[in-house]
Amino acid sequence: MAKEQGIYAGRKACTIGTMKADPKRVRALRKQGMTDKVIAKALGVGVSSVYRCLTLAKG
């Protein structure tokens, strides 16, 4: 029923505008040779957020 009405449950998809970590900053730190774990700790986010930033920034 909900699907027929166009109502979906669950979390909205992540976009660059809603992220806590700035993708440009993440890429800059990555270019400096920092690991994903170190970047995450420096920015106060999880490692998966760093992965997401790098993935969304690519494409």
Secondary structure, 3 states (H helix, E strand, C coil): CCCCCCCCCCCCCCCHHHCCCCHHHHHHHHHCCCCHHHHHHHHCCCHHHHHHHHHHHHC
